[in-house]
Amino acid sequence: MQFDRRTFIKSGVATAAMAIPIAAEAAEVAQFRLFDQKSDSAYFAAGFGKADITPDRPVPTIWDSSVATVMDPIHIRTTYFRSCGEQVVIVSCDLLALPTWFTDAVKHDLTKLGIPQDRVAINCSHTHTAPQIIFFRGTESTDDTYNNFVKERLVQSVKEAMADAGPATVGFGKIDAPLNVNRVQIGRLNQVNTLETPTGRVDQQLSVIRIYQSKSQKAGLIYNFAAHALTVSANPHVISADYPGYTSGMLEAEPDIKFAQFTQGCAGNMNPRIHGDQTVTSQFARMLADYVKKACTGISMHSDPKLAMKTQAVHLPYGKIPSLQEVNSILAADEKKMTSSEPSWDLLWARAAKKALEDGRKFKNVDATFQGIRLGDIKIAVLPGEVFAEIGLAIKQRIGGNVITMGYSNNDEVGYIPIAEQFPLGGYEVENAPRRYDLFPWSPKIEKYYVSRAVKLLRSL
Ligand SMILES: [Zn+2]
């Protein structure tokens, strides 16, 4: 199915509004009210849930309109925290990215389990070999049936995590994992494929939240690293979770680890240093899993950590918007270049931009959400989009201590969030990608905006 951006969004909203039968809904509420009881919520508890979202039929990906080959399964993993009436849910999906209409619809569904919408963070691993849900101009295919299936499975994983919740302790560990490269400074996939290349400016921090559950006498892990999930490069015409799925699988095979959830960091300009066939993906994943285990050694565990979460509206600033005249001349040139009956994505962009300007759409800023989570002395910034690593690093530096920065969360149609110095240099992340995720580029002020808003939010927890 082909969509323009508007019908694409509308179709998502229509799907979101589809109601669950009332009887089923009531049964769910009754079942999960059990957790509201005072005796149950007095202590800090954590639980884990996992759901398979591997498609059972051909689906569109960012590379192809129809992919049937499954190289490895894809999952949703969820950690649920509860303490003194407060609940926090962190969800990770083996998907490229998710748009607001999707994450909002899921959060709405989760209210039926008694979880407030502003206590849910949804992160994507940014694997490129997954079914396409987000709008990306030129690859607008999506599959409503699959999207609904993912929503149901996500809710299922949260239910499972809630049912699994039990008394737990929490600790934080970190280590440098030299596995990523700055693709804007050093080179992209076709230029970099060895661990010996220089890295450029990178965020190598691999962070681990270790959650020890007393009833299972096992640990659940949430680990965070910043690198595009692009190690599957030899044959990308498959469904694969890429390295995050492999690393989680390897960790979950350890006798003392019950569950391992990957969260993608600020990886807008971070690529993996190696990529290729399945052997290379496994090799990369093994190294990452070993760093996770190293980061876990000697972690001191804390009982009854303070649990808090805030969700805040932000308004991301647009940059220079071209005039209708400028767009018209680009459109005329693109139309002249058109050789096949399939319009190129830049031609599609020019048509959409013309229409938006003629419709009088305002381009001052875009609404999105930032989230902050506190888990004892651990602070997590949950940010939308493909955030450049320098922004994550600046947030970590200004807060100090145990800080994790997650990109690819909740409103990923905001696309790339580059640093100010990249704007005059141009390139894919600054110029082209904004036309594929939406229409127009950000202001260079967006770097400072991200850092200052995230720092303020984390400090307020
Ligand atoms: Zn990307």
Boltz pocket constraint, residues with backbone or C-beta under 6 A from the ligand:
constraints:
  - pocket:
      binder: B
      contacts: [[A, 126], [A, 228], [A, 267], [A, 268], [A, 386]]
      max_distance: 6.0
